[in-house]
Amino acid sequence: MSGRLVAVLIAALAINSHTASNAMAAEPAVTTYGDLNPRAPNELRVFSFLVGKWSGPSRVRLENGSYVDRGEVTWIGRYVLDGMAIGDETHSLGPDGKTYFGITLRHFDTNQDAWIVEFLNVPMSFLRRQVNPRSGFVRQDADGIHVIAEDKEAQTQFRETYQVQDQSHFTYSATLSPDGGRTWGPVLYVFEMTRVE
C-alpha cells in the first residue's frame, strides 16, 4: 500500500468526519462505519471489533513512574478502502495535556501473507510504520491481540495489546521492550473502552 493511498485515506476520513451528517441524507454511498467486503481476507476480522464508536477513560504513565488520568478517549473504527481494510481514529489528551488525534490503517496483504499497520500522529505530523512484511508482526494469543512494531537497529519493540472482553468492552495498553522483546517495561498507557455505537 503506497504512501499516496494512505494520504488519500487520511484526507477522506478528515473530510467525511466534517461533512458526514449532511452527506448521509443526500449520498446513498455514504455510511457511518463502512461495510466489510465479502472478499476481504479472514485475517481482517481480527480487528473487526474496532468498527463502531467507543469511549472510555485513559491513564498515562509519567516519567516519574506515576499514572495520571487523562480524561475520555474517543475511538472510531471503520471499514475503508472498499471494505478491505480498517481505518480507526483516536481522540484524547496526550501526557502533556495537549489534544491528540491519531489514525491507524490496518490491512492484510494476501500476496505477501503479512499485515500492514500504519499509524499517523496528526498533531505531531509523523507516520509510524508499525507492521509490514519486513518488520513487526500481529499476534493473537490468550493475552489478547498484539501489534508489535520493531526498531531492529535500536533492538526495541513497541507493543500494543487489545484485550476484548465482549462485544461492548475492550482494553488497550502499550509498552516498550528495550531488548527485542525479551523483557517488557511498565505499561505506558491504558484505555478502558466501552462501545457507544
Secondary structure, DSSP 4 states (H G I P E B T S, - for coil): --HHHHHHHHHHHHHHHHHHHHHHHH-TT--SS----TTS-GGGGGGGGGBEEEEEEEEEE-TTS-EEEEEEEEEEEEEETTTTEEEEEEEEE-TTS-EEEEEEEEEEETTTTEEEEEEEETTTTEEEEEEBTTB-EEEEETTEEEEEEEETTTTEEEEEEEEEEETTEEEEEEEEETTTTSS-----EEEEEEE--
